[in-house]
Amino acid sequence: MRRGDAINLSNRVRRSPFFEATLAAGAQDFTIYNHMWMPTLYASAEEDYRALTERVTLWDTAAERQVEIRGPGAEDFVRRLTPRNLDRWAIGQCKYLFLCDETGGIINDPVGLKLAEDHIWLSLADGDILHWVKGLALGWGLDLSITEPDVSPLQVQGPRATEVMEAVIGPSIRDLKFFRFMETEIDGAPVVISRTGWSNERGYEIFLRDGRFGNALWGRFMAAGEPLGVAPGAPNQANRIEAGMLSYGADMNCSNTPFEIGLRQFVDLSQEVDFIGKAALAETRDKGPDRLIVGLRIAGEALPSNTTRDPVFFGTEKVGEVTSRAFSARAGANIALAYLRPDLTEPRTRLSVDVGDRHVDATVHSLPFIVTDKRA
Amino acid sequence: MRRGDAINLSNRVRRSPFFEATLAAGAQDFTIYNHMWMPTLYASAEEDYRALTERVTLWDTAAERQVEIRGPGAEDFVRRLTPRNLDRWAIGQCKYLFLCDETGGIINDPVGLKLAEDHIWLSLADGDILHWVKGLALGWGLDLSITEPDVSPLQVQGPRATEVMEAVIGPSIRDLKFFRFMETEIDGAPVVISRTGWSNERGYEIFLRDGRFGNALWGRFMAAGEPLGVAPGAPNQANRIEAGMLSYGADMNCSNTPFEIGLRQFVDLSQEVDFIGKAALAETRDKGPDRLIVGLRIAGEALPSNTTRDPVFFGTEKVGEVTSRAFSARAGANIALAYLRPDLTEPRTRLSVDVGDRHVDATVHSLPFIVTDKRA
């Protein structure tokens, strides 16, 4: 959906605390994510990509809502929600925590932030996991406070992200390691800042803990980033495919198990915790998955991003489908994420993709497509 | 979001079984509802309104997803999910079943369909209530099958809806009473048909139980309705406000209790069932709500539909806010739904609404604004 007369910003859908600022900054297109408008485009997909990969960008990702779990036993409760072993989860550390239902299907893949033993945020992909978490706690009779707090992330993403953050926070930001967070204030606005984000670049999330400061905080980062060439931005399809980052809804849904999406090493069936889906996942592991997600490098001219799932062929046999596809300027090729039959997932395996009007040659590629210094 | 180059129909969001047919029929604008694209506009809001109120329209409401609850004890389980007393719920009957969380806040307002004692559908507004229902059942250790089945509603809405249905189903459709349903087949497609819908007109929902028949079923209804002037359509803001029908997200959310939205008579605190939110609602009832939803008739020229919540004033004092507003050709006025301080909710109370650039006179109006024969 695009801005102007053509876009119906119905109030059935919530507005982010940064909404007015993003409109003023030229947001042209929005999606709906967790019942909230989220900008997806400013100048153009190509220009937004250049700003993100060459300079630095500021994103309104307030739609990345939190589930806050507070109270004695909060951490033990979260251990029952994910197949991942949380034995070594430090306060101040972020963890990628995929959630499974009782069938082992993935229902969301949040990042968890441990603010204290009894205070955890799950920072969600699109999905009302608040209901899931509250339903389980109610059913189990647990005395926990489970809410969606007034916490709205901004993201600063791009090679110059650390410089922007330093201009706002000071040099201490350089001590913040990948997947760690700190609590502080910016011009009176309470925030949590993490070294995380939805891009393949260096980046930070600024979790604003009081929505009243939204537009002011946006302005503060735009001003601080101005000498560094900051541009308003948004999650970028080409950039996240380069990183091999999956988008919930596009690249996985509740029909996928962690084994299909490369998370085998994070499914700890040996732990004592009886997490949801444990029995089903034990069974699935023994059988082995019948599809695996891989990278594909697709030959030929730049194609527009896909809006349907392209079939993938080995010779004349259909062996999988593309979930996300975009042209990557840095890879110099169309790149994609696709599910394939497990026996065909070796890098350089030769396949073809039906892009709608023709078949195009493709080869399996290891993930990520592009290695950056985001973790450094 | 509008069709054409300007609309990004990303495959992060699901497509309905009727998607191709609605594009071919000229769908110009979509929203995202239950993670699925849902058409919202064809010709124009005014022309779509005329087709709906004067003739008949066909809607793709596949995004109205079902939660299917199957197994012994299914009905007893559903009784714990809603404050409404279900003692007299017959097989073949639809019930408006608002769901509350433990605080008494409304988290969705589905219509329930009782297919059998052990087989119930909750036909949802926008929200992943599947997670809530599954979480509770898991937590309570209940052995129920809880899924989102392959069930996708079409709606036939408008004064000539019964004629269209008769052309497809035969004269037996005339025996189907308001809020009742039947099971049958159309050209081999298994369907449930109910006398319900999201409009203020006579109407039916056709719950297609096998998505492969989607585009064919759409075509069947368009062909049968052609002599009756059928047009493709969608939920219409002016029409639903005329009916006093609330839209979850716009007119209520989890901060609202049933008492605030006129459902007092459906909150049965005297029943034995210990439904979720019972204690909280007992407390709220004793205190009385501090706002009530009402109709407002707003003076002056036709205004565009609202995209923000207009403040409502009594003299110079802010006493409430508009949630939904549209110009109704039949009412000959701008009409709205609004929350007001309870002492100001008598019909004909004189207020004003801040519509952005000025204050406009308004009076409280009883709901519905327009009485139709939809229940006859």
Boltz contact constraints between the chains, C-beta under 6 A:
constraints:
  - contact:
      token1: [A, 1]
      token2: [B, 1]
      max_distance: 6.0
  - contact:
      token1: [A, 2]
      token2: [B, 6]
      max_distance: 6.0
  - contact:
      token1: [A, 6]
      token2: [B, 2]
      max_distance: 6.0
  - contact:
      token1: [A, 6]
      token2: [B, 6]
      max_distance: 6.0
  - contact:
      token1: [A, 9]
      token2: [B, 307]
      max_distance: 6.0
  - contact:
      token1: [A, 11]
      token2: [B, 250]
      max_distance: 6.0
  - contact:
      token1: [A, 11]
      token2: [B, 307]
      max_distance: 6.0
  - contact:
      token1: [A, 11]
      token2: [B, 308]
      max_distance: 6.0
  - contact:
      token1: [A, 12]
      token2: [B, 247]
      max_distance: 6.0
  - contact:
      token1: [A, 12]
      token2: [B, 249]
      max_distance: 6.0
  - contact:
      token1: [A, 12]
      token2: [B, 250]
      max_distance: 6.0
  - contact:
      token1: [A, 32]
      token2: [B, 32]
      max_distance: 6.0
  - contact:
      token1: [A, 127]
      token2: [B, 128]
      max_distance: 6.0
  - contact:
      token1: [A, 128]
      token2: [B, 127]
      max_distance: 6.0
  - contact:
      token1: [A, 128]
      token2: [B, 128]
      max_distance: 6.0
  - contact:
      token1: [A, 131]
      token2: [B, 131]
      max_distance: 6.0
  - contact:
      token1: [A, 131]
      token2: [B, 132]
      max_distance: 6.0
  - contact:
      token1: [A, 132]
      token2: [B, 131]
      max_distance: 6.0
  - contact:
      token1: [A, 132]
      token2: [B, 135]
      max_distance: 6.0
  - contact:
      token1: [A, 135]
      token2: [B, 132]
      max_distance: 6.0
  - contact:
      token1: [A, 135]
      token2: [B, 135]
      max_distance: 6.0
  - contact:
      token1: [A, 135]
      token2: [B, 136]
      max_distance: 6.0
  - contact:
      token1: [A, 136]
      token2: [B, 135]
      max_distance: 6.0
  - contact:
      token1: [A, 136]
      token2: [B, 139]
      max_distance: 6.0
  - contact:
      token1: [A, 139]
      token2: [B, 136]
      max_distance: 6.0
  - contact:
      token1: [A, 139]
      token2: [B, 139]
      max_distance: 6.0
  - contact:
      token1: [A, 139]
      token2: [B, 140]
      max_distance: 6.0
  - contact:
      token1: [A, 140]
      token2: [B, 139]
      max_distance: 6.0
  - contact:
      token1: [A, 247]
      token2: [B, 12]
      max_distance: 6.0
  - contact:
      token1: [A, 249]
      token2: [B, 12]
      max_distance: 6.0
  - contact:
      token1: [A, 250]
      token2: [B, 11]
      max_distance: 6.0
  - contact:
      token1: [A, 250]
      token2: [B, 12]
      max_distance: 6.0
  - contact:
      token1: [A, 307]
      token2: [B, 9]
      max_distance: 6.0
  - contact:
      token1: [A, 307]
      token2: [B, 11]
      max_distance: 6.0
  - contact:
      token1: [A, 308]
      token2: [B, 11]
      max_distance: 6.0
